[in-house]
Amino acid sequence: MSLTFPNRSRSYDEAGKRIRFVGHDGMFQISFSVAADAMAKMQPATVSNEAGYLATFDTESSAIRDVASRAYDRTRKSMYVLTAADFG
């Protein structure tokens, strides 16, 4: 099967300074996080707080999910942390 993102929910992890979201490969749940540095790279004007990171995630969700899918296709792990290096 291929990776899908049927659940559009996301949450902010204050301690890790990242946004968490999940994908699914059939019945398997794959955990993803996008680090704050990646958000700032995608949108340099991102406000450095929960609301700012969530807004950037929502605006860039298609690109983020594309990067997540490519990462998953390479290694098929159950957990990923996407950083600025993954975005270009």
ZATORRO-295433 format. One record per residue (C-alpha): residue number from 1; x, y, z. Coordinates in steps of 0.2 Angstrom, whole numbers, plus 5000, padded with zeros to 4 digits. Layout:
<recs>
rec num: NUM | u: X | v: Y | w: Z
...
</recs>
This chain:
<recs>
rec num: 1 | u: 5000 | v: 5000 | w: 5000
rec num: 2 | u: 5005 | v: 5018 | w: 4999
rec num: 3 | u: 5006 | v: 5031 | w: 5013
rec num: 4 | u: 4990 | v: 5041 | w: 5015
rec num: 5 | u: 4985 | v: 5055 | w: 5027
rec num: 6 | u: 4966 | v: 5053 | w: 5030
rec num: 7 | u: 4967 | v: 5062 | w: 5047
rec num: 8 | u: 4971 | v: 5080 | w: 5045
rec num: 9 | u: 4974 | v: 5083 | w: 5063
rec num: 10 | u: 4991 | v: 5090 | w: 5069
rec num: 11 | u: 4997 | v: 5096 | w: 5086
rec num: 12 | u: 5011 | v: 5106 | w: 5093
rec num: 13 | u: 5025 | v: 5098 | w: 5104
rec num: 14 | u: 5032 | v: 5113 | w: 5114
rec num: 15 | u: 5046 | v: 5103 | w: 5122
rec num: 16 | u: 5052 | v: 5097 | w: 5105
rec num: 17 | u: 5047 | v: 5113 | w: 5095
rec num: 18 | u: 5039 | v: 5103 | w: 5081
rec num: 19 | u: 5022 | v: 5099 | w: 5074
rec num: 20 | u: 5016 | v: 5081 | w: 5075
rec num: 21 | u: 5005 | v: 5072 | w: 5062
rec num: 22 | u: 5002 | v: 5055 | w: 5057
rec num: 23 | u: 5000 | v: 5045 | w: 5040
rec num: 24 | u: 4994 | v: 5028 | w: 5037
rec num: 25 | u: 5001 | v: 5013 | w: 5026
rec num: 26 | u: 4986 | v: 5001 | w: 5027
rec num: 27 | u: 4983 | v: 4997 | w: 5045
rec num: 28 | u: 5000 | v: 5004 | w: 5051
rec num: 29 | u: 5001 | v: 5022 | w: 5058
rec num: 30 | u: 5017 | v: 5031 | w: 5054
rec num: 31 | u: 5021 | v: 5046 | w: 5066
rec num: 32 | u: 5029 | v: 5062 | w: 5058
rec num: 33 | u: 5036 | v: 5078 | w: 5066
rec num: 34 | u: 5041 | v: 5094 | w: 5057
rec num: 35 | u: 5054 | v: 5104 | w: 5066
rec num: 36 | u: 5052 | v: 5122 | w: 5069
rec num: 37 | u: 5068 | v: 5125 | w: 5058
rec num: 38 | u: 5058 | v: 5118 | w: 5043
rec num: 39 | u: 5043 | v: 5129 | w: 5046
rec num: 40 | u: 5055 | v: 5144 | w: 5046
rec num: 41 | u: 5063 | v: 5138 | w: 5030
rec num: 42 | u: 5046 | v: 5136 | w: 5021
rec num: 43 | u: 5040 | v: 5153 | w: 5027
rec num: 44 | u: 5053 | v: 5164 | w: 5034
rec num: 45 | u: 5040 | v: 5176 | w: 5041
rec num: 46 | u: 5033 | v: 5161 | w: 5052
rec num: 47 | u: 5029 | v: 5168 | w: 5070
rec num: 48 | u: 5040 | v: 5157 | w: 5082
rec num: 49 | u: 5025 | v: 5151 | w: 5093
rec num: 50 | u: 5012 | v: 5138 | w: 5093
rec num: 51 | u: 5000 | v: 5148 | w: 5083
rec num: 52 | u: 5013 | v: 5153 | w: 5070
rec num: 53 | u: 5019 | v: 5135 | w: 5068
rec num: 54 | u: 5002 | v: 5128 | w: 5066
rec num: 55 | u: 4997 | v: 5142 | w: 5053
rec num: 56 | u: 5013 | v: 5138 | w: 5043
rec num: 57 | u: 5009 | v: 5119 | w: 5044
rec num: 58 | u: 4991 | v: 5122 | w: 5038
rec num: 59 | u: 4997 | v: 5133 | w: 5023
rec num: 60 | u: 5011 | v: 5121 | w: 5018
rec num: 61 | u: 5002 | v: 5105 | w: 5022
rec num: 62 | u: 5003 | v: 5098 | w: 5005
rec num: 63 | u: 5021 | v: 5101 | w: 5003
rec num: 64 | u: 5025 | v: 5094 | w: 5020
rec num: 65 | u: 5015 | v: 5078 | w: 5016
rec num: 66 | u: 5024 | v: 5076 | w: 5000
rec num: 67 | u: 5041 | v: 5077 | w: 5009
rec num: 68 | u: 5034 | v: 5065 | w: 5022
rec num: 69 | u: 5029 | v: 5053 | w: 5008
rec num: 70 | u: 5046 | v: 5053 | w: 5000
rec num: 71 | u: 5055 | v: 5050 | w: 5017
rec num: 72 | u: 5043 | v: 5035 | w: 5020
rec num: 73 | u: 5046 | v: 5028 | w: 5003
rec num: 74 | u: 5065 | v: 5028 | w: 5006
rec num: 75 | u: 5066 | v: 5019 | w: 5022
rec num: 76 | u: 5048 | v: 5013 | w: 5028
rec num: 77 | u: 5051 | v: 5017 | w: 5047
rec num: 78 | u: 5037 | v: 5020 | w: 5059
rec num: 79 | u: 5043 | v: 5037 | w: 5065
rec num: 80 | u: 5051 | v: 5052 | w: 5056
rec num: 81 | u: 5057 | v: 5070 | w: 5061
rec num: 82 | u: 5057 | v: 5081 | w: 5046
rec num: 83 | u: 5070 | v: 5095 | w: 5047
rec num: 84 | u: 5074 | v: 5110 | w: 5036
rec num: 85 | u: 5087 | v: 5099 | w: 5027
rec num: 86 | u: 5072 | v: 5088 | w: 5021
rec num: 87 | u: 5064 | v: 5103 | w: 5013
rec num: 88 | u: 5075 | v: 5108 | w: 4998
</recs>
